[in-house]
Amino acid sequence: MKALPKSQILRFTEKAIHLARRAVSRYSSKFSKHRYTLPQHVVLLCLKVRKNTTYRGLLDELIEMPRIRRVLGLAELPTPSTLCKAFNRLDMAVWRIILILSTTLLPTSGVVGVDASGFDRSHASKHYTKRAELTIQQLKVTLLVDAKVNAILDLHVTTTRKHDSQIAPSLIKRNPEDIDILLGDKGYDDQKIRRLTRQHEVRPLIKYREFTSLHKAWNARLDTDLYGQRSQSETVNSTLKRKYGAFVRSRRWWKQFRELTIACLSHNIDRSL
């Protein structure tokens, strides 16, 4: 009988487990039961977000996926509560490291766009939002996107109304070696951002807010073909919402930050397939 070809989800799992083994240790503690490894937990959580399902729904599907279980080395499946605890235990820093590693799967160009979008956070606990006096119904997510391959290099998530010009500096400082040209709309028109990019030898291609005729002249001199690649950032934002659906399921905002990072990681792996 002819062997079946590898499905996209199988190839996704193979790449995800490879990245996870590079990023995290085998076990969280020498005192753990050693029934499941951290890389296995990482990939299962990625599959949960990618398939836009629940813990119980994912494990139910895995019963009928022997090839996926074989790649992960799962002789038996964990319980939903085990996966939930693993998600709580893995810090945001771990997911950031894996996200950075995932960009090595793609031939990035150094032409990077920065753009923000709102993601629904209606699943947040109403008791928590009332007690914390949070009235914003969306998470503000700012992405650094490579314009050539649509890889997400980094992200910033906040529940506040921070202006774009206050968010961009932290993204630039974390990723100067991955950025040669920074593309941004008028929301990032700030002299501090321009100075910061030049300090890191990054060329800022950011439109000016047109207060005078001089600003209009500067905008007219921008390389339109190069600046037009900024639209790829908007494309990626739209893709995340359309492809992964309502993946922001957790009730607590800090868990939602992690879910968004996992979605970005899954996006990069999918782009590399």
Secondary structure, DSSP 8 states (H G I E B T S, - for coil): -------HHHHHHHHHHHHHHHHS-S-S-TTS--SS-HHHHHHHHHHHHHTT--HHHHHHHHTT-HHHHHHHT-SS---HHHHHHHHHHS-HHHHHHHHHHHGGGS---SEEEEEEEEEE-TTS-HHHHHHTT----EEEEEEEEETTT--EEEEEEESS---HHHHHHHHHHH-GGG-SEEEE-GGG--HHHHHHHHHTT-EEEE----SSHHHHHHHHTS-HHHHGGGHHHHHHHHHHHHHH-S----SSHHHHHHHHHHHHHHHHHHHH-
